[in-house]
Amino acid sequence: MTETDAQRTEEQPLRPEELGTYFALMEAVSLLQHAVERHLRAEGDLSYVQFQLLARLAGSDGALTMTELADGVVYSRSGLTHQAGLLEKAGLVTRGPSPDDHRATLVALTEAGRERVDQVLPGHVQVARRLLFDPLSAQDVESLGSIMTRVRDHMRDLPPRSAAPRRGRGGEQRANS
């Protein structure tokens, strides 16, 4: 797609069925995330981002760098550093310098962190099943997974906001400075 095609697409209003789909998706995500957050707070005193970090570490073969965690979790790097600090203070992770790259920080799950994941995971699965998967057929799950994977991959392929051309005061595009 050329820059002109992309610009033209951005200027077109959403069709009614696109707008309805957009709002249904956003509402469903908000409702699911709210229920998941409530469960994680009540059962494990964790935020959703903290759970994501712990779950990623639990699913890895060892320590991950902060960059690897940031790439998998949609969260600002400074916010991620803060959340990792809170998890470290709670004794759920350890952080330290990488022996391979002095600029990298490694994060590892502690035994207490693994226990916390094991504590909240069954209820987390129940919330996801009850709210997201129960109303869907096996074919629906397959279709939704395929669609959302394609959408996610498309979004991840777009340049980060910091790399996009900025507009000057008169609306003209200019290179990032």
Secondary structure by P-SEA (a helix, b strand, c coil): ccaaaaaaaaaccccaaaaaaaaaaaaaaaaaaaaaaaaaaacccccaaaaaaaaaaaaccccccaaaaaaaccccaaaaaaaaaaaaaaccbbbbbbcccccbbbbbbcaaaaaaaaacaaaaaaaaaacccccccaaaaaaaaaaaaaaaaaaaacccccccccccccccccccc
